[in-house]
Amino acid sequence: MLNHLSRDRGHCLLLPNESIDAVLAEHANRGETRCYESFMARVLSGPPTENQRDLHVKAHIVKASLPSEVSPTSLSSSQQFPTSALAVLHHYEAAGNPAPMKSYTRAVSALFNVHTSPSTDSGLGRAAAQGQAWDLFAHMRYVAHPIPDARLYALMIRACGSFTRPEPERALDMWTEMQENRVEPTRGAYEAIIKVCGRAGKEWLGEGIRLAREMGDRYSGISGRGLWCALLEGCKRAGDLYKARWILAEAIRGGREGDGVETAIVDAELMMHVFHTYASYKPPFRRDATRLVDDNTVSNGEASATQAIQTKDPDPGNSPPYADTDETQVPTDARIENIPSFSRLPPQTPSDVIAEARTLFDRIVRDRSLSPEELRGLRSDDVLGGRFAHVELRPALLNAYLAVFYRHAGIETSQGIFNSLFGQNCSSSEPIFKADEHTYVNALERCTLARAEDRRVATQWAQDVWKLWQAIEAEAAINGKATVGSFARLIERAHAAMRRVLLLSGDIDGALVLLRAFVFRYPPTALLQPPAQLHPMLKNPTSSTPSVSTTARPIIRLTSAVGPKDDRVPPLIGFGDVDLLHARLAEHGRETDLAYLKWVCKAYTSSLRKRRDAVLNANPTLQGNADVD
């Protein structure tokens, strides 16, 4: 790769640096690494300049983001591990001319965008890339640039806001360090730290709001789509619909006053967060908590107590994620004529929540159907006119909208909304909107929470959704996606939900058939396949590593010595997935089926332990089988 740089330069061409940089930039933008290095070898008489070193790294990063030649349909942008770009960085370090800081920022950003896919190297998936990003950040500060700039700080702070395990303490430590190093925080840095605080949960929302006020004082006002989305991350986890509605109003107002990108400030991501907040919001009024009293037979004290019961959730902590409500609370099809007022007071009942969410979604669909001429012809006094025209109806947004009904509406209404969104179009066999794998898993899990009187409807709906899910699962098994990354966990959730639906409807044999099919398709022995070996670049440096980088791996590391997390674990079964089946079998005294269920749980547990021991190097070889005595 780098042999062109050591070629004899006795016959180099003499060209101005501006012309050389222009040609190199063109090669870098196309990811043409061979042409880039060949041109460097022919025209450069000395070490490459700082800009040329940065373009060299950029060329390899762009190349890593291009679709694979082997499977061009399986990869999208920024999915491959930028191994060659990291090698170029370490090459310049060993030569005594480290690349500029923006080159390290490019590499770190590319590493955070890597996703585990069937076509990637088994040892260079998402978990390995994220660990390498942190290691490269620490390594850069040791060998090249001790103090990062605001852009790199913002990138690392944003990385602390992982969906699975946010690290607000780590983010705030980096924020404090940035200020101690007298690095002026940018708007992007503020948005990053606020997003981390929002994803950390309700207890961190106050800190995020404080930082937002500080940002407003520094930049003359609180505005911007990035900031609104960061604050909504906390609102939806806290169920704070009051703040979410205020943010939506400010975003609409900002979209009217801005131009360019600001006109599209209300987009799919922002509305997804808004619908999530509606779903997590707990209305203060519950019909099943209301007690009717006779005013002529109760005292004033008792009447006040009754009124308090009507305006307070008696036990909000025990409310299920998707609580059924009375079907009569759900608005009828005449909702267009009875648009909610969106007053300062948040919705007080589940029906009010449903009405507001429906109105917002209807407005999105209506604005998206407007032509450019109709958008330009809207009246200036129309506050909401065309403000949702740039909201794309992506699966994530549709899933968030459905979550509102799953939480606040009954099973029949939820099924009706699901069919209205993903049913077949009258003019074609294609669905109205596009669903993804999360759409079907969420629907199956909603069916498990149906009330006893609604289980017949829930079972029928679950069976219809299960047919759609099986098609997705079969396609994933063909392209290898079923045992890679987070999709394996979705398979576990889907099967566990369908088994529970069958058990709640009394079909024990059907649940057993589904369990045996799962074990046959994803046997415990699949866990015994050797996990990926660590790439040499990801291994820890030895104690004899010199104080300067002469190896193609980081000297300073922030990740564990064990290595990155194993993100290629096939689908498996734990006892929590079959606890209800175990209880039903025990109630009916089915000893043979109980023995089989015990073997299944023990077999997966044993195989997973052996796989873990291999990763920890406690048992390098994976011998034996999944049979358990």
N, C-alpha and C positions, 0 to 999 in steps of 0.2 A: 504493500500500500504506500509506504513512504520511501521506497527505494529511488523514486525519481528525484527526491530532494538531495540525495547524496551523489548525483550524477556530476560528471565533470562539467564545469560551467565555463570552459574556455571559449565556447562559441555562442555566448548569450547575445540576444538581441538588445539593442539600446532603445528603450521606449520610455516615455514619460510615465510617472507613477499614476497619473489620472487615467491614462489609457489602459494601463495594466489593471488597475482596480476595476475599471468598467467591464473589462472582459472577464475577470475573475468573479465579479458580482453576478454576471449573467450565468456563468457555470454554477455558481453556488445556489442561485435561485432555482435552477433545474435539478440540482442534486447530482451533477455530473462530476463525480470525484476524480475519475481517471483523467478526464480532460483538464480539470483544474490543476492536478498535480503535474501533469505533463507540460502544461503551459508555464507553471511556476519554474520547472526545471529548465525550460528553454529561455526564459526572459529575465530571470532574477540572477543577479551577480553576487548578491549578499543575502543575509538573513531576511526573511519576509518582514514587512512592517506590521505594526499592531493591527491595522485594519485588514491586512492580508491574512494574518493568522486567524482573525475572527471569521473572515469569509471562508477560510479552510474548514474550520469547525462547523460553520453553518452548512456547508456543502454536504458534509457527512450526516448532519442531523436531518436535512431535507431528504437525503437519500433513504434514511431509515424510516421516514414517514410515508414513502411511496408504497403503493400496493406491491405485494410479493409477486414475483414472477411465477412461483409454483402454484399459488392459489390466489389469483387476483381478486376474487370476490369475497375472500374471507377476512381481509384486512382493510381497515380504513386508516385515515390519517393519524399519525403519531401512535401507532400500536406496536412497532418493533423496538426492541431494545437498542439504543444507539451505541453499540459496542465500538464501532470504528471511530465515532466522534470522541469517545473517552480515550481511546488509544492516541488520537491526535493531540489531545490536551496533555497527556502524560509525556508524549514525545517532545513537545515544546518545553515542558518543565525540565526534562532531562538535558535539553540543549541550552538551558539557561535563559530562554526567552519565553516565559510563560505567556499564555494567551490573555487578552484583556478580560476584565470582569464580566463584560456582557457575553463573552463566549461561555463562561461557566454558567451564567444565567440561562443561556439557551439550552445547555446540556441538562441542567437541573429541571427546567420546565419540560423538556422532552421526556425525561425519566418519569416525572409525575403523570404524564399522559399515556404511559404504557399500560396496556390492558392484556390480561391473560387470554389467549385464544388458542384453538387447536393447532394452528400452524406455527406458533412461536416456539422457540427453544424451551424445553421443559424446565430449564433452570433459570430462565430469564423472563419471568412473568411479572405481574403487577407488584406482588409483594417484594420481589427482588429489586425491581426498579425503584420502588419508593425507599427501600433501605439504602440503595446505592446513591440516591439523590441526597439523603442526609449525610452519608459518608463523604460525598464529593464536596458538599458545603463545608464540612469541617476540614477536609484536606486542602481546599483552596485557601482557607484562612491561614493554614500552616505554611504552605509553600509559595503562595503567590500574592494574595490580597488579604491582609489581616482584617480590614474593616470593610464589610459589604456595603453596597449602596442601598438606597431606599427601595429600588425595584426588587433587588434580591431579598432584602428583608421582608418585603411584602409577600413575595412568593413563598418563603419558608413559613411565615406566619399563617398564610392561607392553608398550607399543607397540614397545619396542626388541627384543622377543622374537619377531620375525617368523619364520615357518617357513622362508622362503626364505633369509634372511640375518640371523641374530641379531646384535645389536650389544651384547655384554656390556660392552665398554669404555665405550660411551656411557651405558649404564644405570648402571654404577658411578660414572661422573662425576656423573650427576644425583643418585645416592645420597649421594655425598660432599658435593655442593653443598647438598642438603637438610639434612644435619647441620650444615654450616657456617652455614646460615641459622637454625639452632636450631628447625627444624620437627620435631616429635616424630613419628617414623615409626609408622604404624599397622600392624595385622596385614595389611591389604591391601597396604601398601607392601612389607612383608617378603615376602609371597607373590609379589608382582610381580617383585622382584629375584631371588628364588630361581628362579622359572620361567625368567627370561631366562638365568641361569647354567646351568640344566638343558638348555635348548634349544641352548646354545652348544656342547655336546659334552662328551666325557669329561674334557678338561683343565680344564673349569670346574665339574665336579661337586663337587670339594672345596671350592671357594669357596661354592657353594650350601649345602653341609652346614654350613660354618662359620656362615653367616648364619642357618641354621635353629637352631643351638645358641644363637646370640645372641638370636634371637627367643624361644626357650624360656626363657632367663634373664630376659628382660624381661617376658614374659607368663605366667610360672609354668607352663611345660610346653610340649611340642611336640605339637600336635594340630590338627585341623581339616581338612576335605576339601580346601580350597584349598591348604594346605601340603603335604598328601600328594600331590596331583596335581602340584604344582610340583617336588617331589623326584623323583617318578616320571618326569618329563620327562627328567631327567638319567640315571636308572637305565636306562631303555630305550635310550638312546643309547650308554651305556657297557656294556650287556649285564650289568649288575650285578643278577643275580637274587637274590642273598643279601639285599641291602637292600630290594628290591622285595617279597620275601616277608615281611620284617619290617614294612614299611609296611602291607601288607595285613592282617597280624595286628593291628597297632595300630589301624588303621581299623575293623576289626570290633569290637575291644574298646571303642573310643570310641563306636561306634554303640550298643552295649549300655548304656553309662553315660549317654549324653546323652538329650535329649528334643527334640521339635520337629524342626527341620532336622537335628540331629545323628543322629537315628535313621535318616536316609537318607544317612549319610556315605559308604556304599559304593554308588556309582551307576555309570552307564554309562561316564562319562568315566574314573573311577578304574580300573575293570576293563579298559577299553580299553588304558590305559597298562600294566597288569599283563600282559596278553596280549602286548603289543608287547615287553615285557621278556623273556618266555618265548621269543619269536621271535628276538630278537637274542642270546640267551644261547648261549654255546658250551660244551657239556658237555666235561669234561676227558677222558672215556673215548670212544674211537672204535674200533669193531670192526675197521675196515679198517687201523688202525694197530697192531693186536695181532699179535705174533709168537709162535707156539707153540714151546716148547722142551721138551727132554727133561731133566728134573732130574738124571738119572743121567749125562748127558754134558756138562754145563756146570758151570762153576765158580760160586762164590758171587758173584763180581764180575759175570759175565755174566748171572746170574739177576737181580741187582739192576738191571742196565741194562735187561733185558727188562721188569721190573716198572715201571721209570720210563717206558718207552715206552707201556705200557698205561694210564698215568694222565696222559698229556700229549698234547696235539694237536701232531703233528709240524710243521705249518705252518698255524696258524690264520689267518694273513693271506691265504692263498690259497683259503680255503674260500669257495665261491660263496654268494650271499645265500640261495638256496634249495637246499641240498645234499640230494641223494638219499641215503637210508640203506637198509639192508637191510629188506625188508618184514617179516622175522620179528621185528624189534624193535618193531613197532607193536602196541599192546595189542589184544586181541581184544574181542569184545562182552561178555565176562564182566568188564569193568572195574568194574562196580558192586560186584561181590562182592570185588574186589581193589583197594580204594581205597588209593592211596598214603598213606604215613604222614605226609608233610609234616614230616619230621624237620628238625633244625637244619641238617644237611648238604644243600646244594642238589642237584638231580638230577645224577646222574653220567653218564647215557647219554641219547641222544635218545629212547629209549622211556620213560625216566622223565619227561622233559619233556612228552611227549605225554600220559602218564598223568595228571600233575598238571593240565595244561590242560583235559583232558577232564572231570576230576572237578569242577573249578571251574565249567565251563560247565554240566555236568549239574546242579550245585547251584543255579545261577541259574535254569535252566528249572524245576526242581522248586519252588523258593521262589516263583517268579512264579505258579505254578499254585495256590498255597494261597489259600483264601478268607480274608477278614478274621477270621472266627470261628476258623479253624484257626491263623492267626497268633497270635491271643490265647491259644489253648489250648496253645501250645508250652511244653515244660518249661523252667524257668529254668536248669537245669543243661546244656541243649543249647547248646554254645558257638556253633555256626553256625546254629542254628534261626532261620529267617526273616531272616537278615542280608542276603540278596541279593534280597529281595522287591521292592526299589525299583529294581533294575537293569533299565533298558529295553533291549530287544534291538534296538538301532538298527543300521543298516548299518555304521557305523563300528566298532561293537563286534564285529559278525560278521566284518568284514574283518580285524580284529586277531586274532580267534580262528583264522581260516583261515591267517593268516600263520604261526602256530605250526606247522601241518602243512606249509605250503610250505617251511619252513626245515628241519624235522626229520623229515619223513616222505617216503615214496616217492610217485610220481605216481599210482598206483592208489588209495592211501589218501587222498591229497589230493582226487582226483576224487570218491571216495565221500563224503567229508565235505561237499564242495561240493554234491553232489546231495541229500544228506540235509537240508541247510539250505535250499536254494533249489529243490528239486524240487516237483512239484505235490502238493497234499494229496489224500489218498484220497477225501475227501468232497466236494471241489470242484476246479475247474481252477486255483485261485489257488495261488501258491507258499506254502510254509510260512512263510518269512520274506521280508522285503523286501530286495532288493539295490539297489545304486546303480551308477553308472558305474565307480567305482573297483573294485568287486567283479569286474567282467568284465575290466578291464584287468590287474588283479593276476593273475587266472587265466591270461590269455593269456601274460603274462610268465613265469609259472611253467612253462608248457609249453615255453618256449624253453630251459629249463635241464634238460630230461629227459636221462637217460643214453641211450646208443645203443640199448640193448635195450628201452627204454621209449618210443621215439619213435612207434611205431605207436599206442600208447594215448594219448600226448600229442597226436598229430595229430587223432585222433578227438574227443578232449575239446575241443581248440581249435576245431574246426569247429562243435561244438555251442554253445560259448560265443560264437563269432563270429556265429551267427545271432541270439542274444539281443542282442549288441552292435549289430548292424546296425539293429535296431528302435529302440534308444535313439538312435543317430546320426541315423536318419531323422527321428525326432521333434524332435531338436535342430535339424536343418536347417529344419524347418517353422517353429519359433518363433524362429529367429534365434540360438539359443544356440551353434551349432556354431562360430561365428567370434568369440566373445566370451569374454574372460577365460581362465581355466585350462582350460575344456572343450576349446579348440582344441589345447592341449598333450596332453590325454588322447587325442584323435583321432590325433595323431601317434604316440603310444606304442602304441595299439591296432593301427594298421596296420603299424607296424614289427615288433611282436611276431608278428602273423599271417604276415607275409612271411617272417620268420625260421623260424617253425615249418614252413612249406611248403618252404623251402629245405633245412632239416635232414632233411626226409622225402624229398628228391630231386625235388620238384615245382617245377622252375625256371619252367616255363610258367605255372603257377598263380600264382607270385609276381609274374611280369611282368604278368599280367592284373590282379592286385590293385593293382600300381603304376600302371598306366594308368587304372584306375578312380579312384584317388586324384587323379591329375593332372587328370582330366576334371571331378571334382566340386569340387576346390579348385585351380584353375589358378594358375600364377605371376602372371598378370595381376591376380588378386584383391588381391595385395599392393600394387598400384599405385594403389589407391583412395586419395584424399587423406586423410591422417590428420586427426583432429579438431583444429580450431583452438582455441587456448587461450581459455578464458573470460576476459573482462576482469578478473574478480576474481582470476584466477590469474596475471596478468601481473606482471612485476617493476615496482616503482615507479620513476619517473624521478628524475633527480638534482634536479629542482626540487620534489620532494615536500616539503610543509611539515613542521614538527616535530610537528604534531598531526594526528590522523586526520580529514581532510576528504574522503577518497575511500573508496569501498566495496571496499577491498582492504587487506591488511596492509602496513604500512610496513617492518617488519623481516621478513626471510625467512631460512629455514634450508635451503630446497630449492634445487636447481640453477637457474641462469638459463635453461637450455634448456627446462625445464618438466617435467611428470610423465612417468613411463615410459609408453610406448605399450602399453596392455593390450588392444588390439583387433586384434592381428596374427592373420590367418587361419592355418589349418594349412599347414605347409610341409614340405619334405623337405631334409635335409642329407646329406652323404656318409656320416656315421656311421649313418644310418638304412638305407642300401643298400650298405654295405661288403661284406657277405656275398654279396649278389646280384652285385655287381661281380666278386668273386672267382670265383663259380661260372660266370659268363658268360665270364670270361677263361680258365678251365680248359677250357671247351668250345669256345673260339674263335668265339664268336657276335659278330662285329664289328658287325653292324647293331644288335643290341640294346645293345651297349656304347656305340655312338654315341648312341642314344636316352637311355640312362641318363646319359651325360655332359651332354646337353642339359638334362635335367630338373634336375640339380644346379646347373648354371650359370644356368639360367633363374630358379630360386628365389633363388640368391645375388644375381644382378643386381637382381631386383625388390626384395629386402630392402634392398640397398644404396641404391637410389633412394628407398625409403620412409624410410630413416634420414636420407638427405641432406635430404629435405623436412622432417623433424622438426627437424633441426639448422639449418634455414633456409639450408643451403648451396645448395639448389636448390629454390626455392619452388614451382615447377610440376612436376608429375609427367607428363612427356611421354614419348613413345616407347612401346615395348612390351617384352616380356620376351624377345624373340629375342636369342640370343647368337651371335656369329660363331664 
